[in-house]
Each structure stands twice: as C-alpha cells, then as structure tokens.
Amino acid sequence: MGGKDIAGKKCALITCCEEEDPIVMDGIRIPLERSAALLKWNMVGEVLVPGVLNEGDIEKTDGCQQAAALAEKF
C-alpha cells in the first residue's frame, strides 16, 4: 500500500448465491474476514442472501433491506 497506514478502515460483505444453504458463501466470507483482520480493518457486518438464482429472486428476500441497514453503518 505504498507505506500508507490503511488500518481502521471499515468494510462489509454483501453477497448472494443460488444455493439455499448460506454455508456455501464461506468461500468468500472467510477470506474477506481474514484479509480484513490482516489489514486491521473493521468488519462492520455482512449480508448473505441464499436462494437467488433468477432475475427478481432478490426481491423475494429481505436482502435489499439488510444491505440498506448495513450501509447506515458507514
């Protein structure tokens, strides 16, 4: 990072997948959490939305509301 102090920044994860089991999102969640810890970033939250396969499926979940609430933390 060119010698710049980037510790203390806020980050979050918003993701969805077609699978119904949210554990499949561990493939993105865990590396992000570990990277944030290494960089000394503050993970302020996550929104994991399973069961989103087809266009419009996200509207059948509360994922957008969760994402909006998460955005308030920044």
All heavy atoms as TSV, in Angstrom:
chain	resi	resn	atom	element	x	y	z
A	1	MET	N	N	0.819	-1.186	0.000
A	1	MET	CA	C	0.000	0.000	0.000
A	1	MET	C	C	0.865	1.252	0.000
A	1	MET	O	O	0.424	2.296	0.441
A	1	MET	CB	C	-0.955	0.010	1.189
A	1	MET	CG	C	-1.909	-1.162	1.286
A	1	MET	SD	S	-2.907	-1.653	-0.132
A	1	MET	CE	C	-3.783	-0.262	-0.675
A	2	GLY	N	N	2.067	1.135	-0.459
A	2	GLY	CA	C	2.912	2.301	-0.611
A	2	GLY	C	C	3.269	2.986	0.686
A	2	GLY	O	O	3.472	4.189	0.713
A	3	GLY	N	N	3.341	2.242	1.788
A	3	GLY	CA	C	3.715	2.816	3.066
A	3	GLY	C	C	2.610	3.589	3.758
A	3	GLY	O	O	2.832	4.177	4.810
A	4	LYS	N	N	1.415	3.603	3.201
A	4	LYS	CA	C	0.299	4.311	3.817
A	4	LYS	C	C	-0.352	3.445	4.887
A	4	LYS	O	O	-0.475	2.239	4.721
A	4	LYS	CB	C	-0.746	4.702	2.776
A	4	LYS	CG	C	-0.233	5.712	1.779
A	4	LYS	CD	C	-1.322	6.085	0.799
A	4	LYS	CE	C	-0.784	7.078	-0.215
A	4	LYS	NZ	N	-1.782	7.425	-1.214
A	5	ASP	N	N	-0.763	4.089	5.961
A	5	ASP	CA	C	-1.473	3.380	7.023
A	5	ASP	C	C	-2.937	3.242	6.623
A	5	ASP	O	O	-3.649	4.242	6.491
A	5	ASP	CB	C	-1.360	4.149	8.336
A	5	ASP	CG	C	-2.014	3.412	9.486
A	5	ASP	OD1	O	-2.342	2.213	9.339
A	5	ASP	OD2	O	-2.204	4.035	10.548
A	6	ILE	N	N	-3.369	2.019	6.401
A	6	ILE	CA	C	-4.752	1.787	5.992
A	6	ILE	C	C	-5.548	1.087	7.087
A	6	ILE	O	O	-6.691	0.699	6.878
A	6	ILE	CB	C	-4.816	0.992	4.674
A	6	ILE	CG1	C	-4.143	-0.366	4.829
A	6	ILE	CG2	C	-4.212	1.787	3.536
A	6	ILE	CD1	C	-4.369	-1.308	3.666
A	7	ALA	N	N	-4.958	0.927	8.252
A	7	ALA	CA	C	-5.653	0.283	9.363
A	7	ALA	C	C	-6.852	1.130	9.783
A	7	ALA	O	O	-6.861	2.344	9.620
A	7	ALA	CB	C	-4.702	0.093	10.540
A	8	GLY	N	N	-7.856	0.473	10.310
A	8	GLY	CA	C	-9.010	1.165	10.846
A	8	GLY	C	C	-10.119	1.448	9.857
A	8	GLY	O	O	-11.162	1.976	10.231
A	9	LYS	N	N	-9.924	1.106	8.609
A	9	LYS	CA	C	-10.983	1.330	7.624
A	9	LYS	C	C	-12.140	0.369	7.887
A	9	LYS	O	O	-11.965	-0.697	8.459
A	9	LYS	CB	C	-10.451	1.127	6.212
A	9	LYS	CG	C	-9.416	2.161	5.826
A	9	LYS	CD	C	-9.189	2.148	4.349
A	9	LYS	CE	C	-8.182	3.199	3.965
A	9	LYS	NZ	N	-8.742	4.525	3.862
A	10	LYS	N	N	-13.316	0.771	7.472
A	10	LYS	CA	C	-14.499	-0.078	7.607
A	10	LYS	C	C	-14.712	-0.862	6.311
A	10	LYS	O	O	-14.471	-0.348	5.223
A	10	LYS	CB	C	-15.733	0.769	7.877
A	10	LYS	CG	C	-15.734	1.451	9.217
A	10	LYS	CD	C	-17.015	2.242	9.386
A	10	LYS	CE	C	-17.047	2.946	10.726
A	10	LYS	NZ	N	-18.303	3.719	10.882
A	11	CYS	N	N	-15.177	-2.097	6.463
A	11	CYS	CA	C	-15.534	-2.891	5.297
A	11	CYS	C	C	-16.718	-3.784	5.641
A	11	CYS	O	O	-17.044	-3.974	6.816
A	11	CYS	CB	C	-14.347	-3.714	4.795
A	11	CYS	SG	S	-13.771	-4.984	5.919
A	12	ALA	N	N	-17.352	-4.311	4.628
A	12	ALA	CA	C	-18.513	-5.180	4.813
A	12	ALA	C	C	-18.627	-6.101	3.608
A	12	ALA	O	O	-17.996	-5.860	2.577
A	12	ALA	CB	C	-19.782	-4.354	4.965
A	13	LEU	N	N	-19.438	-7.104	3.741
A	13	LEU	CA	C	-19.668	-8.054	2.659
A	13	LEU	C	C	-21.153	-8.104	2.346
A	13	LEU	O	O	-21.974	-8.248	3.255
A	13	LEU	CB	C	-19.179	-9.447	3.058
A	13	LEU	CG	C	-19.516	-10.595	2.115
A	13	LEU	CD1	C	-18.838	-10.394	0.758
A	13	LEU	CD2	C	-19.127	-11.927	2.718
A	14	ILE	N	N	-21.471	-7.972	1.082
A	14	ILE	CA	C	-22.836	-8.185	0.593
A	14	ILE	C	C	-22.717	-9.175	-0.556
A	14	ILE	O	O	-22.021	-8.915	-1.538
A	14	ILE	CB	C	-23.479	-6.882	0.098
A	14	ILE	CG1	C	-23.551	-5.855	1.224
A	14	ILE	CG2	C	-24.869	-7.167	-0.471
A	14	ILE	CD1	C	-24.045	-4.486	0.786
A	15	THR	N	N	-23.369	-10.309	-0.413
A	15	THR	CA	C	-23.284	-11.330	-1.459
A	15	THR	C	C	-24.564	-12.165	-1.484
A	15	THR	O	O	-25.293	-12.252	-0.492
A	15	THR	CB	C	-22.047	-12.234	-1.260
A	15	THR	OG1	O	-21.890	-13.086	-2.391
A	15	THR	CG2	C	-22.157	-13.082	-0.012
A	16	CYS	N	N	-24.822	-12.762	-2.623
A	16	CYS	CA	C	-25.937	-13.685	-2.746
A	16	CYS	C	C	-25.490	-14.860	-3.609
A	16	CYS	O	O	-24.485	-14.784	-4.299
A	16	CYS	CB	C	-27.166	-13.006	-3.343
A	16	CYS	SG	S	-26.935	-12.328	-4.985
A	17	CYS	N	N	-26.242	-15.934	-3.520
A	17	CYS	CA	C	-25.929	-17.110	-4.331
A	17	CYS	C	C	-27.209	-17.886	-4.601
A	17	CYS	O	O	-28.232	-17.670	-3.959
A	17	CYS	CB	C	-24.895	-17.991	-3.647
A	17	CYS	SG	S	-25.493	-18.873	-2.207
A	18	GLU	N	N	-27.135	-18.791	-5.548
A	18	GLU	CA	C	-28.316	-19.573	-5.904
A	18	GLU	C	C	-28.595	-20.708	-4.926
A	18	GLU	O	O	-29.722	-21.178	-4.840
A	18	GLU	CB	C	-28.186	-20.125	-7.315
A	18	GLU	CG	C	-27.099	-21.175	-7.476
A	18	GLU	CD	C	-26.999	-21.691	-8.898
A	18	GLU	OE1	O	-26.316	-21.051	-9.701
A	18	GLU	OE2	O	-27.615	-22.738	-9.184
A	19	GLU	N	N	-27.579	-21.142	-4.198
A	19	GLU	CA	C	-27.762	-22.235	-3.248
A	19	GLU	C	C	-28.663	-21.791	-2.090
A	19	GLU	O	O	-28.687	-20.623	-1.726
A	19	GLU	CB	C	-26.411	-22.689	-2.693
A	19	GLU	CG	C	-25.432	-23.156	-3.741
A	19	GLU	CD	C	-25.860	-24.431	-4.434
A	19	GLU	OE1	O	-26.568	-25.242	-3.821
A	19	GLU	OE2	O	-25.486	-24.611	-5.596
A	20	GLU	N	N	-29.366	-22.711	-1.494
A	20	GLU	CA	C	-30.232	-22.395	-0.355
A	20	GLU	C	C	-29.464	-22.367	0.965
A	20	GLU	O	O	-29.892	-21.712	1.911
A	20	GLU	CB	C	-31.381	-23.408	-0.263
A	20	GLU	CG	C	-32.362	-23.324	-1.409
A	20	GLU	CD	C	-33.124	-22.000	-1.455
A	20	GLU	OE1	O	-33.333	-21.373	-0.397
A	20	GLU	OE2	O	-33.512	-21.597	-2.569
A	21	ASP	N	N	-28.344	-23.064	1.026
A	21	ASP	CA	C	-27.558	-23.145	2.254
A	21	ASP	C	C	-26.523	-22.021	2.272
A	21	ASP	O	O	-25.609	-21.997	1.445
A	21	ASP	CB	C	-26.859	-24.500	2.330
A	21	ASP	CG	C	-26.156	-24.745	3.645
A	21	ASP	OD1	O	-26.097	-23.819	4.484
A	21	ASP	OD2	O	-25.665	-25.870	3.847
A	22	PRO	N	N	-26.628	-21.088	3.218
A	22	PRO	CA	C	-25.694	-19.961	3.240
A	22	PRO	C	C	-24.245	-20.360	3.512
A	22	PRO	O	O	-23.336	-19.570	3.272
A	22	PRO	CB	C	-26.237	-19.055	4.346
A	22	PRO	CG	C	-27.205	-19.854	5.111
A	22	PRO	CD	C	-27.647	-20.996	4.256
A	23	ILE	N	N	-23.999	-21.580	3.957
A	23	ILE	CA	C	-22.630	-22.003	4.237
A	23	ILE	C	C	-21.770	-21.999	2.964
A	23	ILE	O	O	-20.553	-21.844	3.047
A	23	ILE	CB	C	-22.595	-23.381	4.936
A	23	ILE	CG1	C	-21.265	-23.578	5.625
A	23	ILE	CG2	C	-22.858	-24.500	3.950
A	23	ILE	CD1	C	-21.264	-24.677	6.659
A	24	VAL	N	N	-22.394	-22.096	1.789
A	24	VAL	CA	C	-21.616	-22.082	0.557
A	24	VAL	C	C	-20.944	-20.726	0.338
A	24	VAL	O	O	-19.971	-20.628	-0.404
A	24	VAL	CB	C	-22.454	-22.470	-0.681
A	24	VAL	CG1	C	-23.021	-23.866	-0.543
A	24	VAL	CG2	C	-23.552	-21.469	-0.949
A	25	MET	N	N	-21.428	-19.694	1.020
A	25	MET	CA	C	-20.818	-18.373	0.884
A	25	MET	C	C	-19.576	-18.213	1.760
A	25	MET	O	O	-18.907	-17.183	1.724
A	25	MET	CB	C	-21.849	-17.287	1.191
A	25	MET	CG	C	-22.907	-17.208	0.088
A	25	MET	SD	S	-24.167	-15.976	0.379
A	25	MET	CE	C	-25.404	-16.964	1.215
A	26	ASP	N	N	-19.232	-19.261	2.519
A	26	ASP	CA	C	-17.998	-19.237	3.300
A	26	ASP	C	C	-16.774	-19.049	2.405
A	26	ASP	O	O	-15.762	-18.518	2.850
A	26	ASP	CB	C	-17.830	-20.528	4.109
A	26	ASP	CG	C	-18.717	-20.570	5.338
A	26	ASP	OD1	O	-19.396	-19.558	5.630
A	26	ASP	OD2	O	-18.740	-21.622	6.010
A	27	GLY	N	N	-16.882	-19.473	1.148
A	27	GLY	CA	C	-15.774	-19.339	0.211
A	27	GLY	C	C	-15.385	-17.889	-0.059
A	27	GLY	O	O	-14.248	-17.604	-0.416
A	28	ILE	N	N	-16.293	-16.969	0.134
A	28	ILE	CA	C	-15.994	-15.549	0.004
A	28	ILE	C	C	-15.915	-14.882	1.379
A	28	ILE	O	O	-15.106	-13.989	1.608
A	28	ILE	CB	C	-17.029	-14.832	-0.914
A	28	ILE	CG1	C	-16.643	-13.383	-1.164
A	28	ILE	CG2	C	-18.413	-14.869	-0.333
A	28	ILE	CD1	C	-15.492	-13.187	-2.072
A	29	ARG	N	N	-16.752	-15.324	2.305
A	29	ARG	CA	C	-16.816	-14.698	3.625
A	29	ARG	C	C	-15.536	-14.880	4.428
A	29	ARG	O	O	-14.972	-13.914	4.949
A	29	ARG	CB	C	-18.002	-15.260	4.421
A	29	ARG	CG	C	-18.241	-14.571	5.754
A	29	ARG	CD	C	-19.371	-15.240	6.526
A	29	ARG	NE	N	-19.151	-16.656	6.769
A	29	ARG	CZ	C	-18.363	-17.144	7.711
A	29	ARG	NH1	N	-17.674	-16.344	8.504
A	29	ARG	NH2	N	-18.226	-18.450	7.871
A	30	ILE	N	N	-15.038	-16.082	4.514
A	30	ILE	CA	C	-13.863	-16.370	5.338
A	30	ILE	C	C	-12.610	-15.663	4.819
A	30	ILE	O	O	-11.909	-15.016	5.606
A	30	ILE	CB	C	-13.664	-17.893	5.504
A	30	ILE	CG1	C	-14.813	-18.462	6.351
A	30	ILE	CG2	C	-12.313	-18.204	6.141
A	30	ILE	CD1	C	-14.874	-19.975	6.398
A	31	PRO	N	N	-12.295	-15.732	3.515
A	31	PRO	CA	C	-11.118	-14.992	3.044
A	31	PRO	C	C	-11.231	-13.478	3.278
A	31	PRO	O	O	-10.238	-12.823	3.614
A	31	PRO	CB	C	-11.048	-15.309	1.553
A	31	PRO	CG	C	-11.761	-16.607	1.410
A	31	PRO	CD	C	-12.848	-16.578	2.444
A	32	LEU	N	N	-12.427	-12.922	3.129
A	32	LEU	CA	C	-12.596	-11.493	3.368
A	32	LEU	C	C	-12.368	-11.167	4.837
A	32	LEU	O	O	-11.682	-10.192	5.167
A	32	LEU	CB	C	-13.976	-11.014	2.929
A	32	LEU	CG	C	-14.228	-9.531	3.182
A	32	LEU	CD1	C	-13.255	-8.660	2.397
A	32	LEU	CD2	C	-15.652	-9.160	2.857
A	33	GLU	N	N	-12.924	-11.962	5.728
A	33	GLU	CA	C	-12.722	-11.734	7.163
A	33	GLU	C	C	-11.240	-11.822	7.530
A	33	GLU	O	O	-10.732	-11.012	8.297
A	33	GLU	CB	C	-13.523	-12.735	7.984
A	33	GLU	CG	C	-15.014	-12.473	7.961
A	33	GLU	CD	C	-15.818	-13.543	8.662
A	33	GLU	OE1	O	-15.243	-14.577	9.084
A	33	GLU	OE2	O	-17.037	-13.360	8.794
A	34	ARG	N	N	-10.544	-12.800	6.974
A	34	ARG	CA	C	-9.112	-12.955	7.261
A	34	ARG	C	C	-8.302	-11.805	6.688
A	34	ARG	O	O	-7.368	-11.311	7.326
A	34	ARG	CB	C	-8.613	-14.291	6.735
A	34	ARG	CG	C	-9.158	-15.451	7.548
A	34	ARG	CD	C	-8.645	-16.772	7.078
A	34	ARG	NE	N	-9.185	-17.835	7.925
A	34	ARG	CZ	C	-9.118	-19.103	7.632
A	34	ARG	NH1	N	-8.517	-19.512	6.522
A	34	ARG	NH2	N	-9.631	-20.008	8.441
A	35	SER	N	N	-8.649	-11.371	5.489
A	35	SER	CA	C	-7.954	-10.226	4.885
A	35	SER	C	C	-8.186	-8.968	5.708
A	35	SER	O	O	-7.261	-8.188	5.938
A	35	SER	CB	C	-8.440	-10.003	3.448
A	35	SER	OG	O	-8.087	-11.088	2.634
A	36	ALA	N	N	-9.415	-8.764	6.154
A	36	ALA	CA	C	-9.733	-7.594	6.974
A	36	ALA	C	C	-8.930	-7.622	8.273
A	36	ALA	O	O	-8.400	-6.589	8.712
A	36	ALA	CB	C	-11.228	-7.537	7.268
A	37	ALA	N	N	-8.818	-8.781	8.878
A	37	ALA	CA	C	-8.040	-8.896	10.114
A	37	ALA	C	C	-6.572	-8.576	9.859
A	37	ALA	O	O	-5.940	-7.847	10.636
A	37	ALA	CB	C	-8.192	-10.298	10.702
A	38	LEU	N	N	-6.036	-9.086	8.768
A	38	LEU	CA	C	-4.639	-8.839	8.420
A	38	LEU	C	C	-4.385	-7.347	8.178
A	38	LEU	O	O	-3.364	-6.799	8.594
A	38	LEU	CB	C	-4.260	-9.642	7.177
A	38	LEU	CG	C	-2.835	-9.460	6.662
A	38	LEU	CD1	C	-1.829	-10.012	7.656
A	38	LEU	CD2	C	-2.669	-10.141	5.317
A	39	LEU	N	N	-5.327	-6.693	7.516
A	39	LEU	CA	C	-5.195	-5.274	7.204
A	39	LEU	C	C	-5.613	-4.367	8.369
A	39	LEU	O	O	-5.505	-3.152	8.275
A	39	LEU	CB	C	-6.040	-4.936	5.970
A	39	LEU	CG	C	-5.578	-5.583	4.671
A	39	LEU	CD1	C	-6.647	-5.447	3.591
A	39	LEU	CD2	C	-4.261	-4.990	4.211
A	40	LYS	N	N	-6.110	-4.993	9.439
A	40	LYS	CA	C	-6.613	-4.266	10.617
A	40	LYS	C	C	-7.782	-3.369	10.246
A	40	LYS	O	O	-7.879	-2.230	10.673
A	40	LYS	CB	C	-5.488	-3.495	11.300
A	40	LYS	CG	C	-4.400	-4.410	11.811
A	40	LYS	CD	C	-3.299	-3.648	12.477
A	40	LYS	CE	C	-2.260	-4.669	12.938
A	40	LYS	NZ	N	-0.964	-4.093	13.116
A	41	TRP	N	N	-8.675	-3.917	9.423
A	41	TRP	CA	C	-9.895	-3.231	9.044
A	41	TRP	C	C	-11.018	-3.677	9.974
A	41	TRP	O	O	-10.985	-4.774	10.541
A	41	TRP	CB	C	-10.280	-3.548	7.619
A	41	TRP	CG	C	-9.413	-2.889	6.583
A	41	TRP	CD1	C	-8.347	-2.065	6.795
A	41	TRP	CD2	C	-9.531	-3.016	5.174
A	41	TRP	NE1	N	-7.796	-1.667	5.608
A	41	TRP	CE2	C	-8.513	-2.234	4.593
A	41	TRP	CE3	C	-10.396	-3.698	4.353
A	41	TRP	CZ2	C	-8.352	-2.132	3.215
A	41	TRP	CZ3	C	-10.232	-3.591	2.979
A	41	TRP	CH2	C	-9.219	-2.815	2.424
A	42	ASN	N	N	-12.026	-2.876	10.090
A	42	ASN	CA	C	-13.170	-3.160	10.938
A	42	ASN	C	C	-14.311	-3.713	10.082
A	42	ASN	O	O	-14.895	-2.983	9.289
A	42	ASN	CB	C	-13.605	-1.875	11.655
A	42	ASN	CG	C	-14.816	-2.080	12.526
A	42	ASN	OD1	O	-15.101	-3.181	12.958
A	42	ASN	ND2	N	-15.536	-1.009	12.775
A	43	MET	N	N	-14.613	-5.002	10.243
A	43	MET	CA	C	-15.758	-5.603	9.547
A	43	MET	C	C	-17.021	-5.141	10.259
A	43	MET	O	O	-17.269	-5.529	11.391
A	43	MET	CB	C	-15.685	-7.128	9.595
A	43	MET	CG	C	-14.730	-7.776	8.626
A	43	MET	SD	S	-15.249	-7.676	6.902
A	43	MET	CE	C	-16.716	-8.661	6.897
A	44	VAL	N	N	-17.801	-4.316	9.608
A	44	VAL	CA	C	-18.988	-3.774	10.257
A	44	VAL	C	C	-20.220	-4.649	10.066
A	44	VAL	O	O	-21.236	-4.431	10.721
A	44	VAL	CB	C	-19.290	-2.326	9.802
A	44	VAL	CG1	C	-18.164	-1.404	10.196
A	44	VAL	CG2	C	-19.545	-2.249	8.323
A	45	GLY	N	N	-20.131	-5.628	9.193
A	45	GLY	CA	C	-21.261	-6.533	9.019
A	45	GLY	C	C	-21.219	-7.263	7.705
A	45	GLY	O	O	-20.313	-7.088	6.893
A	46	GLU	N	N	-22.237	-8.084	7.531
A	46	GLU	CA	C	-22.347	-8.848	6.298
A	46	GLU	C	C	-23.813	-9.118	5.998
A	46	GLU	O	O	-24.637	-9.197	6.909
A	46	GLU	CB	C	-21.568	-10.159	6.378
A	46	GLU	CG	C	-22.029	-11.093	7.471
A	46	GLU	CD	C	-21.138	-12.310	7.626
A	46	GLU	OE1	O	-19.935	-12.240	7.332
A	46	GLU	OE2	O	-21.672	-13.343	8.045
A	47	VAL	N	N	-24.093	-9.216	4.722
A	47	VAL	CA	C	-25.419	-9.597	4.249
A	47	VAL	C	C	-25.202	-10.786	3.322
A	47	VAL	O	O	-24.556	-10.663	2.283
A	47	VAL	CB	C	-26.115	-8.445	3.492
A	47	VAL	CG1	C	-27.450	-8.911	2.930
A	47	VAL	CG2	C	-26.297	-7.240	4.403
A	48	LEU	N	N	-25.710	-11.923	3.735
A	48	LEU	CA	C	-25.582	-13.160	2.961
A	48	LEU	C	C	-26.988	-13.590	2.567
A	48	LEU	O	O	-27.812	-13.896	3.433
A	48	LEU	CB	C	-24.914	-14.255	3.796
A	48	LEU	CG	C	-23.595	-13.887	4.471
A	48	LEU	CD1	C	-23.124	-15.035	5.364
A	48	LEU	CD2	C	-22.541	-13.541	3.443
A	49	VAL	N	N	-27.261	-13.600	1.281
A	49	VAL	CA	C	-28.604	-13.896	0.807
A	49	VAL	C	C	-28.584	-15.159	-0.059
A	49	VAL	O	O	-28.142	-15.117	-1.205
A	49	VAL	CB	C	-29.185	-12.710	-0.001
A	49	VAL	CG1	C	-30.646	-12.977	-0.342
A	49	VAL	CG2	C	-29.041	-11.403	0.762
A	50	PRO	N	N	-29.049	-16.282	0.477
A	50	PRO	CA	C	-29.105	-17.514	-0.317
A	50	PRO	C	C	-30.369	-17.562	-1.161
A	50	PRO	O	O	-31.307	-16.782	-0.968
A	50	PRO	CB	C	-29.127	-18.604	0.764
A	50	PRO	CG	C	-29.817	-17.950	1.922
A	50	PRO	CD	C	-29.424	-16.502	1.871
A	51	GLY	N	N	-30.399	-18.481	-2.093
A	51	GLY	CA	C	-31.599	-18.737	-2.883
A	51	GLY	C	C	-31.908	-17.699	-3.943
A	51	GLY	O	O	-33.068	-17.496	-4.284
A	52	VAL	N	N	-30.887	-17.057	-4.476
A	52	VAL	CA	C	-31.098	-16.042	-5.519
A	52	VAL	C	C	-30.524	-16.599	-6.823
A	52	VAL	O	O	-29.327	-16.543	-7.058
A	52	VAL	CB	C	-30.421	-14.709	-5.139
A	52	VAL	CG1	C	-30.607	-13.686	-6.236
A	52	VAL	CG2	C	-30.969	-14.187	-3.816
A	53	LEU	N	N	-31.388	-17.152	-7.639
A	53	LEU	CA	C	-30.960	-17.764	-8.896
A	53	LEU	C	C	-31.436	-16.948	-10.100
A	53	LEU	O	O	-30.662	-16.614	-10.983
A	53	LEU	CB	C	-31.484	-19.199	-9.001
A	53	LEU	CG	C	-31.269	-19.921	-10.335
A	53	LEU	CD1	C	-29.787	-20.033	-10.668
A	53	LEU	CD2	C	-31.906	-21.298	-10.299
A	54	ASN	N	N	-32.701	-16.617	-10.108
A	54	ASN	CA	C	-33.292	-15.961	-11.275
A	54	ASN	C	C	-33.470	-14.460	-11.041
A	54	ASN	O	O	-33.553	-13.998	-9.891
A	54	ASN	CB	C	-34.649	-16.591	-11.593
A	54	ASN	CG	C	-34.520	-18.056	-11.931
A	54	ASN	OD1	O	-33.747	-18.439	-12.804
A	54	ASN	ND2	N	-35.257	-18.890	-11.211
A	55	GLU	N	N	-33.559	-13.734	-12.130
A	55	GLU	CA	C	-33.814	-12.298	-12.047
A	55	GLU	C	C	-35.076	-12.060	-11.221
A	55	GLU	O	O	-36.099	-12.719	-11.408
A	55	GLU	CB	C	-33.992	-11.729	-13.456
A	55	GLU	CG	C	-34.161	-10.246	-13.479
A	55	GLU	CD	C	-34.218	-9.674	-14.881
A	55	GLU	OE1	O	-33.752	-10.344	-15.830
A	55	GLU	OE2	O	-34.726	-8.553	-15.017
A	56	GLY	N	N	-34.976	-11.162	-10.276
A	56	GLY	CA	C	-36.111	-10.840	-9.415
A	56	GLY	C	C	-36.172	-11.637	-8.131
A	56	GLY	O	O	-36.937	-11.293	-7.225
A	57	ASP	N	N	-35.383	-12.713	-8.023
A	57	ASP	CA	C	-35.404	-13.525	-6.798
A	57	ASP	C	C	-34.999	-12.729	-5.567
A	57	ASP	O	O	-35.488	-12.977	-4.475
A	57	ASP	CB	C	-34.503	-14.755	-6.926
A	57	ASP	CG	C	-35.115	-15.871	-7.745
A	57	ASP	OD1	O	-36.318	-15.776	-8.076
A	57	ASP	OD2	O	-34.392	-16.838	-8.056
A	58	ILE	N	N	-34.110	-11.752	-5.731
A	58	ILE	CA	C	-33.660	-10.964	-4.590
A	58	ILE	C	C	-34.826	-10.213	-3.957
A	58	ILE	O	O	-34.851	-9.965	-2.759
A	58	ILE	CB	C	-32.504	-10.009	-4.978
A	58	ILE	CG1	C	-31.841	-9.415	-3.748
A	58	ILE	CG2	C	-33.002	-8.907	-5.894
A	58	ILE	CD1	C	-30.955	-10.351	-3.002
A	59	GLU	N	N	-35.819	-9.860	-4.773
A	59	GLU	CA	C	-36.989	-9.138	-4.276
A	59	GLU	C	C	-37.855	-10.003	-3.357
A	59	GLU	O	O	-38.676	-9.475	-2.605
A	59	GLU	CB	C	-37.833	-8.613	-5.446
A	59	GLU	CG	C	-37.085	-7.658	-6.357
A	59	GLU	CD	C	-36.570	-6.407	-5.660
A	59	GLU	OE1	O	-37.211	-5.951	-4.691
A	59	GLU	OE2	O	-35.529	-5.889	-6.085
A	60	LYS	N	N	-37.660	-11.311	-3.402
A	60	LYS	CA	C	-38.411	-12.228	-2.550
A	60	LYS	C	C	-37.740	-12.412	-1.191
A	60	LYS	O	O	-38.199	-13.202	-0.375
A	60	LYS	CB	C	-38.553	-13.586	-3.241
A	60	LYS	CG	C	-39.282	-13.525	-4.559
A	60	LYS	CD	C	-39.217	-14.857	-5.275
A	60	LYS	CE	C	-39.763	-14.750	-6.687
A	60	LYS	NZ	N	-39.491	-15.953	-7.473
A	61	THR	N	N	-36.636	-11.708	-0.971
A	61	THR	CA	C	-35.885	-11.816	0.277
A	61	THR	C	C	-35.848	-10.451	0.960
A	61	THR	O	O	-36.306	-9.452	0.400
A	61	THR	CB	C	-34.430	-12.263	0.009
A	61	THR	OG1	O	-33.703	-11.161	-0.561
A	61	THR	CG2	C	-34.372	-13.465	-0.928
A	62	ASP	N	N	-35.266	-10.414	2.127
A	62	ASP	CA	C	-35.055	-9.132	2.804
A	62	ASP	C	C	-33.626	-8.635	2.596
A	62	ASP	O	O	-33.154	-7.759	3.307
A	62	ASP	CB	C	-35.381	-9.240	4.287
A	62	ASP	CG	C	-34.421	-10.146	5.041
A	62	ASP	OD1	O	-33.678	-10.911	4.403
A	62	ASP	OD2	O	-34.409	-10.074	6.287
A	63	GLY	N	N	-32.941	-9.175	1.587
A	63	GLY	CA	C	-31.554	-8.822	1.325
A	63	GLY	C	C	-31.331	-7.347	1.051
A	63	GLY	O	O	-30.357	-6.760	1.529
A	64	CYS	N	N	-32.209	-6.736	0.284
A	64	CYS	CA	C	-32.044	-5.305	-0.021
A	64	CYS	C	C	-32.224	-4.456	1.230
A	64	CYS	O	O	-31.487	-3.483	1.438
A	64	CYS	CB	C	-33.025	-4.889	-1.112
A	64	CYS	SG	S	-32.673	-5.648	-2.719
A	65	GLN	N	N	-33.154	-4.823	2.087
A	65	GLN	CA	C	-33.352	-4.098	3.344
A	65	GLN	C	C	-32.139	-4.277	4.257
A	65	GLN	O	O	-31.700	-3.329	4.906
A	65	GLN	CB	C	-34.628	-4.560	4.059
A	65	GLN	CG	C	-35.900	-4.189	3.337
A	65	GLN	CD	C	-36.294	-5.186	2.248
A	65	GLN	OE1	O	-35.644	-6.222	2.049
A	65	GLN	NE2	N	-37.329	-4.883	1.512
A	66	GLN	N	N	-31.599	-5.487	4.291
A	66	GLN	CA	C	-30.390	-5.735	5.088
A	66	GLN	C	C	-29.223	-4.913	4.577
A	66	GLN	O	O	-28.469	-4.352	5.362
A	66	GLN	CB	C	-30.012	-7.218	5.045
A	66	GLN	CG	C	-30.909	-8.150	5.817
A	66	GLN	CD	C	-30.363	-9.555	5.764
A	66	GLN	OE1	O	-29.195	-9.792	6.088
A	66	GLN	NE2	N	-31.179	-10.498	5.328
A	67	ALA	N	N	-29.084	-4.850	3.249
A	67	ALA	CA	C	-27.987	-4.073	2.660
A	67	ALA	C	C	-28.138	-2.592	2.976
A	67	ALA	O	O	-27.155	-1.909	3.271
A	67	ALA	CB	C	-27.936	-4.302	1.147
A	68	ALA	N	N	-29.357	-2.079	2.935
A	68	ALA	CA	C	-29.592	-0.668	3.261
A	68	ALA	C	C	-29.248	-0.397	4.726
A	68	ALA	O	O	-28.633	0.627	5.044
A	68	ALA	CB	C	-31.043	-0.299	2.969
A	69	ALA	N	N	-29.618	-1.308	5.616
A	69	ALA	CA	C	-29.290	-1.142	7.031
A	69	ALA	C	C	-27.782	-1.192	7.244
A	69	ALA	O	O	-27.220	-0.434	8.055
A	69	ALA	CB	C	-29.990	-2.220	7.853
A	70	LEU	N	N	-27.110	-2.065	6.520
A	70	LEU	CA	C	-25.654	-2.168	6.622
A	70	LEU	C	C	-24.983	-0.884	6.141
A	70	LEU	O	O	-24.019	-0.420	6.731
A	70	LEU	CB	C	-25.154	-3.377	5.819
A	70	LEU	CG	C	-23.663	-3.650	5.821
A	70	LEU	CD1	C	-23.136	-3.852	7.235
A	70	LEU	CD2	C	-23.349	-4.870	4.957
A	71	ALA	N	N	-25.508	-0.299	5.081
A	71	ALA	CA	C	-24.947	0.941	4.543
A	71	ALA	C	C	-24.982	2.060	5.580
A	71	ALA	O	O	-24.106	2.941	5.581
A	71	ALA	CB	C	-25.691	1.356	3.287
A	72	GLU	N	N	-25.945	2.029	6.468
A	72	GLU	CA	C	-26.053	3.053	7.516
A	72	GLU	C	C	-24.872	3.013	8.492
A	72	GLU	O	O	-24.629	3.991	9.204
A	72	GLU	CB	C	-27.363	2.895	8.274
A	72	GLU	CG	C	-28.597	3.150	7.443
A	72	GLU	CD	C	-28.696	4.587	6.955
A	72	GLU	OE1	O	-28.342	5.507	7.732
A	72	GLU	OE2	O	-29.112	4.792	5.805
A	73	LYS	N	N	-24.155	1.920	8.516
A	73	LYS	CA	C	-23.021	1.775	9.424
A	73	LYS	C	C	-21.745	2.444	8.899
A	73	LYS	O	O	-20.735	2.482	9.576
A	73	LYS	CB	C	-22.740	0.301	9.718
A	73	LYS	CG	C	-23.875	-0.381	10.446
A	73	LYS	CD	C	-23.561	-1.828	10.736
A	73	LYS	CE	C	-24.695	-2.490	11.483
A	73	LYS	NZ	N	-24.381	-3.881	11.807
A	74	PHE	N	N	-21.829	2.981	7.678
A	74	PHE	CA	C	-20.657	3.644	7.077
A	74	PHE	C	C	-20.794	5.145	7.150
A	74	PHE	O	O	-21.796	5.716	7.150
A	74	PHE	CB	C	-20.483	3.207	5.619
A	74	PHE	CG	C	-19.930	1.826	5.498
A	74	PHE	CD1	C	-20.757	0.727	5.509
A	74	PHE	CD2	C	-18.569	1.633	5.399
A	74	PHE	CE1	C	-20.254	-0.548	5.407
A	74	PHE	CE2	C	-18.045	0.356	5.296
A	74	PHE	CZ	C	-18.886	-0.737	5.301
